[in-house]
Amino acid sequence: MTMNDAVHLAFALLAGISLGAIFFGGLWWTVRKSLSSHQPAYWFLPSLLLRTGLVLAGFYFVSRGHWERLSVCLFGFVAARLIVTWLTRAPEKAPAWEPEASHAP
């Protein structure tokens, strides 16, 4: 592997993370907007088409016919999914009841 190949793979990884952040961040935003909308379908379909189109175009331009770049880009995309899921998770709530203290005999 030459230095030039390593640079292309690093770019593909960063592009995959960016594409994943756009896709899954956009999905999170769409869900949030649709919850307060009277017509949630009007948010989901355009969002799906836009996000999918951007990601497919991004994969196409990043790979440039090289399966290695596409694989690394896809890895970054999946990593971004994990990151966005972790950042946007709901906070854990404390239990509604407190367990009673145990009494030792």
C-alpha positions in Angstrom: 0.0 0.0 0.0 1.4 3.3 -1.0 1.1 6.6 0.9 -1.4 7.8 -1.7 -3.6 4.8 -1.1 -3.6 5.5 2.6 -4.6 9.1 2.1 -7.5 7.9 -0.2 -8.7 5.4 2.5 -8.5 8.0 5.2 -10.5 10.4 3.1 -13.0 7.6 2.5 -13.3 6.9 6.2 -13.9 10.6 7.0 -16.4 10.8 4.1 -18.3 7.7 5.5 -18.5 9.2 8.9 -19.8 12.5 7.5 -22.3 10.7 5.3 -23.5 8.7 8.3 -23.8 11.8 10.4 -25.9 13.5 7.8 -28.1 10.5 7.2 -28.7 9.5 10.8 -28.7 13.0 12.1 -31.2 13.9 9.5 -33.3 10.9 10.5 -33.3 12.0 14.1 -34.2 15.6 13.1 -37.1 14.3 10.9 -38.5 12.1 13.7 -38.4 15.1 16.1 -40.1 17.4 13.5 -42.8 14.8 12.6 -43.8 14.3 16.3 -45.2 17.9 16.4 -46.6 17.8 12.8 -50.2 17.2 11.8 -49.0 15.4 8.7 -45.9 13.4 9.6 -45.8 11.6 6.2 -45.0 15.0 4.6 -41.7 15.0 6.6 -40.7 11.3 6.2 -40.9 10.8 2.4 -38.9 13.9 1.3 -36.4 13.3 4.1 -35.9 9.7 3.1 -35.4 10.6 -0.6 -33.0 13.4 0.2 -31.0 11.5 2.7 -30.8 8.4 0.6 -29.9 10.3 -2.6 -27.1 12.2 -0.8 -25.6 9.0 0.7 -25.7 7.0 -2.6 -24.2 9.9 -4.5 -21.5 10.2 -1.7 -20.7 6.5 -1.9 -20.4 6.7 -5.7 -18.1 9.7 -5.7 -15.9 8.4 -2.8 -15.5 4.9 -4.2 -14.5 5.9 -7.8 -14.7 2.3 -8.7 -12.5 1.0 -5.9 -14.1 -1.5 -3.6 -11.6 -0.8 -0.9 -12.6 2.8 -0.6 -16.3 1.8 -0.7 -15.7 -0.7 2.1 -13.9 1.9 4.3 -16.6 4.5 3.6 -19.3 2.0 4.6 -17.4 1.2 7.8 -17.3 5.0 8.6 -21.1 5.2 7.8 -21.8 2.4 10.3 -19.5 4.0 12.9 -21.4 7.2 12.5 -24.7 5.4 13.1 -23.3 4.1 16.4 -22.1 7.6 17.4 -25.4 9.4 16.5 -27.4 6.7 18.3 -25.3 7.2 21.4 -25.5 11.0 21.2 -29.2 11.1 20.7 -30.4 8.5 23.1 -32.9 9.4 25.8 -31.5 9.9 29.3 -32.0 7.1 31.6 -34.7 7.7 34.2 -34.4 6.7 37.9 -36.8 4.1 39.1 -40.1 5.5 40.4 -39.8 3.7 43.6 -36.9 3.2 46.0 -36.2 -0.3 47.2 -36.6 -0.7 51.0 -33.6 -1.1 53.1 -33.0 -4.7 54.0 -33.1 -5.6 57.6 -30.5 -8.0 58.8 -31.6 -10.5 61.4 
